[in-house]
């Protein structure tokens, strides 16, 4: 699996976890930061 594929899988898991947190009424600020970091890393890897 390539680096970008791994990052996309990680991003997918983070977004699913965020959905679960929202449904449970929990705060998502920490996971939002992680999602942003992974998205930025994906962009940097693609360049």
Order of alpha helices (4+ residues) and beta strands (2+ residues): alpha-alpha
